[in-house]
Structure formats: C-alpha cells, structure tokens
Amino acid sequence: MPAQQELEAPAVTRHRPLVRAAARRSNPPLRRTDITVTDETAVKRAVKAAALGNAMEWFDFGIYSYLAVTIGKVFFPSGNDTAQLLSSFATFAAAFLVRPLGGMVFGPLGDRIGRKKVLSLTMIMMASSTLAIGLIPGYQSIHFWAPVLLILFRMLQGFSTGGEYGGASTFIAEYAPDRRRGFFGSFLEFGTLIGYTAAAGLITILTVTLSDSSMESWGWRVPFLVAGPIGLVGLYMRLKLDETPAFQKLESEGALEKRESTPFRQILTTQWRPMVLCIALVAAFNVTDYMLLSYMPTYLSNSIGYDSTDALVSIIIVMLVLMAAITFVGRLSDRIGRKPVMMAGSLGFLVLSVPCFLLIKMGTVVSVFAGLLILGLCLLPYVSVMSSSLPALFPTDVRYGSLSIAFNISVSLFGGTTPLVVEGLVSGTGNDMMPAYYTMLAALVGVIAVVTMKETARRPLPGSPPSVSTPEEAAELVAASRP
C-alpha cells in the first residue's frame, strides 16, 4: 500500500489541473441558480394555511376525546358506564385504523400531482365528515344505526387525516429556509394546540352553561357543527397558495415523468430504514401527546374522581403555556439542533412520569396542575421540532408518501389506541399508575430513536436545493462552496 501511494503521488503532482477538474465534476460548487431564495410573505401564507388545517384536524379529534363520556351515552346502549366509555374510545380508535390507508392513498398522490391539491382535498373531507357526526341521531332514535353511522364518519375522518399531517409538514418544510425550518415548522404543532385548546374551551363553556340533559340531547352537537365554516376558511386559504418550490423544481426538471409507475413499491424498497426511524419517533411523540391532551381529562374524572370542568381548565392552561413557548423552542432547535431538544423531552418523560402521576393522584387543584404542567413541559420539545424533523428524513420525490405512510402506521398503532389501551389497563388491573408506566415505555423508545437519527438542523432537505432567506445568504453559500 505505501508503494502504491508513492507511485500515485508524482502523478497527482504532475496533473494537478486534471485532478482538480475531476474533483469539481464529481462535487461541483454551488451556483446561484441552485439555491432557492424564499419569499417571506409566501412562507408565512403557507404556514398559516397548513397550520389552520392541522388546527381543524385536532379540533375534530379533540372534541371527540373530550366528549367521550357524553358520546358513549348518546350512541351506545345504556347500562354499564365503563362499557359505554370503552365503546366510545373504541370508536375513537377506529378512525386511526384507516389512517395508514389514507396515507397510502394521499401520500403518493401528493408526490405525483402536488402537495397543494391533495391538502385541499383532505380539508374538504375532514370538514364534511366532522359536520356529519354532529347531525347523526342518537341511539334512542335510530338504535343500531347510530353507532354504525358514527363509526362510518369517524373512519372517513381518519382516512382524510391520513393525508393531512404528512402533507402539511412537507408543505412547511419545503417552503421554509434551511436555517429557520425549526421555527416555521413549530407553527404546525402550534395549530395542533390551537385546535385542542379551542375544543377544550368550547366544551368547557357548554358544560358550565348547559345541564347534563341538555348536553346529552343537543349541546354535544355544537362543536361538530362548527367544523363546517372552519373547513371553508381553511380550503380558501389553501387554494390561494402556490405549490412548494421543491416540488416545482421537480416538475421543471421532468423528474415526475421519470419516476416508477408504482411509487408505493418504490417507497417501501428504498425508504424502509428512515420509515422505521419515523415510526419510532412518532410512537414516542404520539403516546405522550394523546396521553396528556386526549386521555387525561377522562383519567382525572373517572380514575381520580376529579371534577371534569376543573380538569379541562387545567389542560387548557397547560396548552396555553405550550403555545407561548413552542416557537421559542423551535427557534432554539435551529441553533443547537433537533436531537438535543428531542432527547430532553424523552429523558424528561422517562424520569418524571411517575412523580407527575403521583402528584396528580393527590387530587388537589395545585398538585394536579403541577403534575400536568411538568408533563406538558416534557411534551414541549416533541411538539416544537417534530414537524421540522420528520420531513428531513426523506428525499423530495417521495417525501409526502413516505412520511404519510410511516406517520400514520405509527399513529394508528400507538397514538389513537392510547386512550383505549390505558383505560383498559387501568380498568383491568385496578392500578391507576398504568398511564405513567405506559408513558415511560414510549419515552424509552424515543431515547433510542433520537440516538440513531442524524442531525438535520440548518441543512438542506434531502433531494432539495439549499433554501435561504436572503440573496446575501445565497451569495455566502456560493462563495463558501468554492475552493
């Protein structure tokens, strides 16, 4: 080997221009035309439209989870209260069973015809199915058909939602400049918290102002009927957007015509490793997210005997705290990286879940709020950076499809089933600490996933050109790439 190096060295010395030319050809320097300079106004419009759709999605799911007890009484035969509640949670989980199917349909479609068209379609389906739930007669009126129609429209909700998160996070990530992707991506989960907060706030107002009988007869319908006007506003905002710069570049290069005729097979054969990582990250995120924001009001009222209105108010305050801090943590991840931020959340849940649930079990207003707030602060790193981290796992030509399929498989297995599984564990074992242990298991998965992922902050998306905020930043990148 040393002799070979001695023979090569004189050749390199004699032919330096040829060597440099070969190096430039294999790794050409950036040109100004290779770099996307984002329009700040267009980025903000894209973020608003995507975040509003996400807010509506989680408003829909939030009102169902917060009204689980009431929906169980309205749509299922009277008798055992626990059976009614479990039936209601089973219907909640049923929507998640079809989410992977929605991801398999809408995701590859978004990679083929564009992100904007598919996101407009999912908005229409989400709004109409949620509105339809608010119009279904109860069990006392149409008996067997009441739960059947409820499950049907819940599954339509889940099918449309299968294309929502992957598309919305892809849309924002492809519009945002590389150095600020964490900040802009955090607004997607800001929309999630708005949806949850709006659902909890509206239901709290209805619960306080209406009697139990009024709530069961017609009050529960109001939040579902609100979805119609919200959906029209979201559809209008999405139709006014342009397609993302990354997808436009694919179209202009003719890459869409060259792709395989079966993109689903291409995704599974070429992207299975990042998809496994995505499933693990989403599992850790969604178990903790649904545990705190969806299941906790039911846990507090049924297992702890805490007042349901006080429970919702506590959750609302925690979500307001998260909303106030989420963009700051997103901006922080642009400076120090996504991995340190997500690791902080995973370790927080792993270490603090048991102490937090012990605080909650004490049952006082202060202890319950303190436990919920600490859990919320552990969730904050996840919600702040997940929507900027997941799209960066996949290349542009299959990003929407790969992310939608992996995300929804994980959500259906570990997210939507969380209320049903945990309530079943609590009822079956009689141990009201089961939510803490389940959360710790999800956190352990998160630690392992974060260790194995690559850092993506301040770097271009795979398969996409660098994206910057100003022409001056583009000039700096061009200058830095030249020897």
C-alpha distance (Angstrom), angle and dihedral (degrees) to the residues before:
residue distance angle dihedral
M1 . . .
P2 3.87 . .
A3 3.83 89.6 .
Q4 3.79 89.8 53.0
Q5 3.81 90.9 51.4
E6 3.83 90.1 50.3
L7 3.82 89.6 54.0
E8 3.82 92.4 47.8
A9 3.80 97.1 47.0
P10 3.86 97.3 67.7
A11 3.81 89.4 47.3
V12 3.81 91.0 53.5
T13 3.81 89.9 47.5
R14 3.82 93.5 50.1
H15 3.85 95.3 45.1
R16 3.80 104.9 37.4
P17 3.85 94.0 139.3
L18 3.80 91.0 53.6
V19 3.80 91.5 47.3
R20 3.81 91.8 49.7
A21 3.81 91.0 47.7
A22 3.80 91.1 51.5
A23 3.81 90.8 48.7
R24 3.82 91.6 50.7
R25 3.78 91.0 49.2
S26 3.82 93.2 51.8
N27 3.81 93.0 42.6
P28 3.82 107.9 19.6
P29 3.81 118.4 -165.4
L30 3.79 118.5 -108.0
R31 3.77 119.1 -90.5
R32 3.76 124.1 -151.6
T33 3.81 90.0 -113.9
D34 3.82 89.8 57.8
I35 3.81 92.3 64.3
T36 3.81 125.6 79.4
V37 3.80 114.7 -140.4
T38 3.79 105.8 -157.8
D39 3.77 124.6 -138.0
E40 3.81 107.0 -126.9
T41 3.81 92.2 -148.5
A42 3.81 92.3 50.8
V43 3.80 91.3 48.1
K44 3.80 91.4 52.4
R45 3.84 91.8 48.5
A46 3.80 90.3 50.5
V47 3.80 91.9 48.6
K48 3.82 92.5 49.7
A49 3.80 93.9 48.9
A50 3.81 94.0 46.6
A51 3.81 93.8 43.6
L52 3.82 92.5 49.7
G53 3.79 90.6 54.4
N54 3.78 90.4 49.5
A55 3.81 90.0 47.8
M56 3.78 90.2 53.4
E57 3.81 92.0 47.6
W58 3.78 92.5 54.4
F59 3.79 93.1 39.4
D60 3.80 86.1 59.9
F61 3.78 94.3 47.1
G62 3.80 92.4 39.7
I63 3.79 95.5 56.0
Y64 3.79 90.6 49.7
S65 3.80 94.0 50.5
Y66 3.82 93.3 44.2
L67 3.83 90.7 48.1
A68 3.82 94.1 44.3
V69 3.81 94.0 117.8
T70 3.82 93.6 47.2
I71 3.82 93.4 44.2
G72 3.79 89.6 51.1
K73 3.81 89.9 56.2
V74 3.82 94.3 44.8
F75 3.80 100.5 45.9
F76 3.81 105.8 29.7
P77 3.82 133.2 59.7
S78 3.79 115.5 -85.0
G79 3.78 119.4 -111.1
N80 3.78 123.6 78.9
D81 3.83 111.8 40.1
T82 3.82 92.3 -154.6
A83 3.82 91.1 51.9
Q84 3.81 90.3 50.9
L85 3.80 91.3 49.8
L86 3.80 93.3 47.3
S87 3.82 89.7 48.2
S88 3.80 89.4 52.0
F89 3.83 91.8 49.8
A90 3.81 90.3 45.8
T91 3.81 88.6 56.2
F92 3.81 88.2 47.6
A93 3.81 88.9 53.3
A94 3.83 92.5 45.6
A95 3.80 90.3 70.1
F96 3.79 88.8 59.6
L97 3.78 93.5 54.1
V98 3.82 90.9 69.3
R99 3.80 95.7 41.4
P100 3.85 92.9 90.2
L101 3.81 88.0 52.5
G102 3.80 89.4 52.5
G103 3.79 89.7 48.6
M104 3.82 91.3 50.7
V105 3.82 90.6 52.0
F106 3.80 103.7 37.3
G107 3.82 98.8 33.5
P108 3.84 99.4 60.3
L109 3.82 88.1 36.9
G110 3.81 89.3 57.4
D111 3.81 89.9 51.6
R112 3.79 89.8 51.5
I113 3.84 106.5 40.6
G114 3.81 100.9 18.7
R115 3.78 141.8 -85.5
K116 3.81 96.6 -99.0
K117 3.83 97.7 57.4
V118 3.80 94.5 48.4
L119 3.81 93.6 45.9
S120 3.81 89.6 52.8
L121 3.80 90.2 51.5
T122 3.81 93.8 49.5
M123 3.81 90.2 49.9
I124 3.83 91.3 55.8
M125 3.81 92.5 48.5
M126 3.80 94.3 46.8
A127 3.79 94.5 50.0
S128 3.81 95.5 45.5
S129 3.82 95.5 47.3
T130 3.81 92.7 48.1
L131 3.80 91.0 48.5
A132 3.82 89.6 50.0
I133 3.82 92.0 55.5
G134 3.80 88.9 58.2
L135 3.82 89.8 56.4
I136 3.83 99.6 50.1
P137 3.85 114.6 112.7
G138 3.81 116.0 -123.5
Y139 3.81 129.7 -104.9
Q140 3.81 93.1 -93.3
S141 3.83 89.9 59.3
I142 3.80 105.3 42.4
H143 3.83 101.4 7.6
F144 3.82 112.6 -163.8
W145 3.82 93.7 20.5
A146 3.81 93.8 59.6
P147 3.84 96.4 71.2
V148 3.82 90.6 35.8
L149 3.82 92.3 57.1
L150 3.80 91.1 42.3
I151 3.81 91.3 54.5
L152 3.83 91.3 44.5
F153 3.80 94.5 54.9
R154 3.80 92.5 39.8
M155 3.81 88.6 55.8
L156 3.81 90.2 48.6
Q157 3.80 87.0 52.4
G158 3.78 90.3 51.3
F159 3.81 93.2 46.6
S160 3.80 92.6 53.6
T161 3.79 92.3 43.0
G162 3.81 88.1 56.3
G163 3.79 88.0 76.5
E164 3.79 97.8 38.0
Y165 3.81 110.1 74.9
G166 3.80 96.6 38.3
G167 3.79 90.8 49.1
A168 3.80 96.3 43.4
S169 3.81 94.5 48.3
T170 3.83 90.5 44.9
F171 3.80 90.1 49.2
I172 3.81 94.0 53.2
A173 3.81 94.5 40.4
E174 3.82 92.3 52.4
Y175 3.79 92.5 48.0
A176 3.82 98.0 44.0
P177 3.83 122.4 87.1
D178 3.80 113.5 -110.0
R179 3.80 95.7 -113.5
R180 3.82 93.5 51.0
R181 3.80 102.4 36.7
G182 3.80 92.5 111.3
F183 3.80 91.9 53.7
F184 3.81 96.0 47.6
G185 3.81 93.0 39.1
S186 3.80 91.0 55.9
F187 3.81 89.3 67.0
L188 3.80 89.8 69.0
E189 3.79 91.1 64.2
F190 3.81 88.0 38.9
G191 3.80 83.3 64.3
T192 3.80 89.2 50.2
L193 3.80 90.6 55.3
I194 3.81 91.2 46.3
G195 3.79 89.2 54.2
Y196 3.79 93.0 48.6
T197 3.81 92.5 44.2
A198 3.80 93.1 48.2
A199 3.81 90.4 49.2
A200 3.79 93.5 47.9
G201 3.80 93.0 44.1
L202 3.81 94.2 49.5
I203 3.79 92.8 46.9
T204 3.82 91.3 47.3
I205 3.81 90.2 53.9
L206 3.81 91.6 48.4
T207 3.80 92.4 46.7
V208 3.80 92.7 50.9
T209 3.81 96.3 44.1
L210 3.82 100.5 39.2
S211 3.78 131.7 61.0
D212 3.81 120.3 -119.4
S213 3.79 91.4 -104.4
S214 3.83 92.7 50.1
M215 3.78 90.7 47.3
E216 3.81 91.7 52.9
S217 3.81 94.9 43.2
W218 3.84 101.2 47.1
G219 3.81 114.0 -27.9
W220 3.81 94.8 84.5
R221 3.84 89.4 60.1
V222 3.81 95.4 62.9
P223 3.85 98.0 77.5
F224 3.82 91.6 48.8
L225 3.81 92.5 49.7
V226 3.82 90.7 52.6
A227 3.83 88.9 65.3
G228 3.81 92.7 76.5
P229 3.84 98.4 66.3
I230 3.82 91.7 39.3
G231 3.80 90.0 53.9
L232 3.81 92.3 52.4
V233 3.81 91.3 52.4
G234 3.80 91.7 48.7
L235 3.82 92.1 47.8
Y236 3.81 91.3 51.3
M237 3.82 91.6 51.4
R238 3.80 93.4 48.6
L239 3.80 94.8 47.8
K240 3.82 90.0 55.6
L241 3.83 92.9 58.0
D242 3.79 127.8 96.4
E243 3.80 121.4 -128.7
T244 3.83 115.7 -89.9
P245 3.84 117.3 -85.4
A246 3.82 91.6 -121.2
F247 3.80 92.9 54.7
Q248 3.81 91.7 44.2
K249 3.81 88.6 54.7
L250 3.81 90.4 52.9
E251 3.80 90.0 51.1
S252 3.81 93.4 48.0
E253 3.83 91.7 50.4
G254 3.81 92.3 50.2
A255 3.80 91.5 -121.1
L256 3.81 92.5 137.2
E257 3.81 92.3 62.0
K258 3.82 91.6 51.0
R259 3.80 96.7 53.5
E260 3.79 124.0 106.0
S261 3.80 118.8 -83.8
T262 3.82 88.7 -125.6
P263 3.84 105.8 51.0
F264 3.81 91.5 171.5
R265 3.81 90.6 63.1
Q266 3.80 90.2 45.0
I267 3.81 90.2 53.3
L268 3.80 94.2 50.4
T269 3.82 95.0 45.9
T270 3.80 98.9 43.7
Q271 3.80 104.9 28.7
W272 3.80 105.3 38.4
R273 3.82 94.6 111.7
P274 3.83 97.0 54.7
M275 3.82 88.4 39.8
V276 3.82 90.9 57.9
L277 3.82 89.3 50.1
C278 3.81 90.2 47.9
I279 3.82 91.4 51.1
A280 3.82 90.8 52.4
L281 3.82 94.1 47.7
V282 3.80 92.4 47.0
A283 3.82 91.5 47.2
A284 3.81 91.4 56.4
F285 3.79 91.3 44.3
N286 3.80 98.6 45.7
V287 3.78 99.4 43.6
T288 3.80 90.2 54.7
D289 3.80 92.6 40.2
Y290 3.82 96.2 50.8
M291 3.79 90.7 40.3
L292 3.79 92.7 58.5
L293 3.80 104.2 30.7
S294 3.82 103.4 31.5
Y295 3.79 110.6 23.6
M296 3.82 101.8 32.7
P297 3.84 98.0 78.6
T298 3.83 89.4 54.4
Y299 3.81 91.6 45.3
L300 3.80 92.1 50.7
S301 3.80 95.1 49.1
N302 3.83 99.5 37.9
S303 3.82 104.7 32.5
I304 3.81 102.5 28.0
G305 3.82 98.8 29.9
Y306 3.80 91.2 -126.5
D307 3.80 119.2 158.2
S308 3.82 108.5 -91.7
T309 3.81 94.3 -139.5
D310 3.82 92.2 50.2
A311 3.81 88.7 48.5
L312 3.81 92.1 54.5
V313 3.80 92.3 46.1
S314 3.82 90.5 52.0
I315 3.82 91.0 49.9
I316 3.81 90.6 48.7
I317 3.81 92.1 52.9
V318 3.82 91.4 48.6
M319 3.81 90.4 50.7
L320 3.80 91.1 49.4
V321 3.81 88.5 54.2
L322 3.81 90.2 50.8
M323 3.80 91.1 48.3
A324 3.80 90.6 52.5
A325 3.81 92.4 52.3
I326 3.81 105.6 32.6
T327 3.81 99.5 88.2
F328 3.82 91.3 47.1
V329 3.80 90.7 55.2
G330 3.81 89.6 45.9
R331 3.81 89.5 53.7
L332 3.81 90.0 46.3
S333 3.82 90.0 55.7
D334 3.82 88.5 56.8
R335 3.80 87.8 60.2
I336 3.80 105.3 37.8
G337 3.83 100.8 21.8
R338 3.78 138.1 -102.2
K339 3.81 96.5 -93.9
P340 3.84 97.8 63.0
V341 3.80 90.7 47.9
M342 3.82 95.1 49.8
M343 3.79 92.1 43.4
A344 3.81 89.5 55.8
G345 3.81 90.2 55.8
S346 3.82 93.9 46.3
L347 3.81 93.8 49.3
G348 3.79 90.4 44.7
F349 3.80 92.4 57.4
L350 3.81 91.8 42.5
V351 3.81 93.8 54.0
L352 3.81 103.8 29.5
S353 3.83 105.7 38.5
V354 3.82 95.7 89.6
P355 3.84 95.1 45.1
C356 3.81 90.1 47.5
F357 3.81 94.1 51.8
L358 3.80 90.5 46.1
L359 3.79 87.4 55.3
I360 3.80 90.9 48.2
K361 3.83 91.4 49.6
M362 3.81 89.9 59.1
G363 3.81 85.3 74.8
T364 3.81 100.6 -148.3
V365 3.79 120.7 129.4
V366 3.82 92.4 -115.6
S367 3.81 96.5 45.4
V368 3.81 94.2 46.0
F369 3.78 92.4 49.1
A370 3.82 92.3 45.7
G371 3.81 91.5 51.9
L372 3.81 92.6 47.4
L373 3.80 92.6 46.4
I374 3.82 93.6 52.2
L375 3.81 90.3 48.9
G376 3.80 88.6 48.7
L377 3.80 91.9 52.3
C378 3.83 88.9 51.4
L379 3.81 88.8 51.9
L380 3.82 92.3 48.6
P381 3.85 96.2 80.9
Y382 3.81 90.5 52.7
V383 3.79 96.6 49.1
S384 3.81 91.6 43.8
V385 3.82 99.3 56.4
M386 3.80 109.4 16.8
S387 3.81 95.2 89.6
S388 3.83 91.5 52.2
S389 3.82 94.8 42.1
L390 3.82 101.9 49.3
P391 3.85 99.3 54.7
A392 3.82 88.9 51.4
L393 3.82 90.1 64.3
F394 3.83 93.4 70.8
P395 3.84 138.0 52.6
T396 3.79 120.1 -109.0
D397 3.80 99.0 -107.7
V398 3.82 93.4 58.9
R399 3.81 101.1 19.7
Y400 3.81 99.2 109.4
G401 3.80 93.7 45.4
S402 3.81 97.8 42.4
L403 3.79 93.9 46.5
S404 3.82 94.4 44.3
I405 3.80 93.9 50.1
A406 3.82 96.2 44.9
F407 3.81 94.1 41.2
N408 3.79 94.9 50.3
I409 3.80 95.3 43.9
S410 3.79 88.0 55.7
V411 3.81 94.5 43.5
S412 3.80 92.5 49.5
L413 3.80 92.9 49.3
F414 3.80 101.0 38.6
G415 3.82 110.2 11.1
G416 3.78 111.9 46.0
T417 3.79 91.8 35.0
T418 3.82 92.7 55.9
P419 3.84 97.3 90.9
L420 3.83 91.6 45.2
V421 3.82 95.2 45.3
V422 3.79 95.7 44.6
E423 3.81 94.4 44.7
G424 3.81 88.2 48.9
L425 3.82 91.2 50.0
V426 3.80 92.3 48.3
S427 3.83 92.5 47.2
G428 3.81 94.3 43.0
T429 3.81 98.6 45.5
G430 3.79 100.8 28.0
N431 3.82 87.0 -134.8
D432 3.80 110.7 129.7
M433 3.82 91.0 -167.5
M434 3.80 92.0 71.8
P435 3.85 92.1 99.5
A436 3.82 89.3 59.9
Y437 3.80 93.1 51.3
Y438 3.80 92.1 46.5
T439 3.80 90.1 50.7
M440 3.82 91.3 50.4
L441 3.80 90.8 52.4
A442 3.81 90.4 53.0
A443 3.81 90.2 47.6
L444 3.81 91.0 53.7
V445 3.81 89.3 54.3
G446 3.80 87.8 50.5
V447 3.81 93.0 52.9
I448 3.81 91.8 52.5
A449 3.81 92.6 46.1
V450 3.81 94.3 49.4
V451 3.82 91.4 49.6
T452 3.82 91.3 54.7
M453 3.83 98.6 44.7
K454 3.80 125.2 92.0
E455 3.78 122.3 -119.7
T456 3.83 111.0 -101.5
A457 3.81 104.2 174.6
R458 3.83 117.5 124.6
R459 3.81 92.1 4.7
P460 3.82 131.0 111.8
L461 3.78 117.8 -98.1
P462 3.83 112.7 -100.2
G463 3.78 109.8 -88.6
S464 3.81 93.1 10.7
P465 3.81 129.5 101.6
P466 3.82 118.8 -111.7
S467 3.79 112.9 -78.7
V468 3.81 121.7 -150.5
S469 3.79 138.1 175.7
T470 3.83 101.1 -129.6
P471 3.83 140.0 24.6
E472 3.81 88.2 -117.2
E473 3.80 90.5 59.2
A474 3.81 89.2 49.6
A475 3.81 90.5 52.7
E476 3.80 90.1 51.2
L477 3.80 90.7 53.1
V478 3.81 91.8 49.5
A479 3.79 91.9 49.0
A480 3.81 92.4 47.1
S481 3.80 92.5 52.2
R482 3.82 93.7 57.0
P483 3.81 119.4 88.0
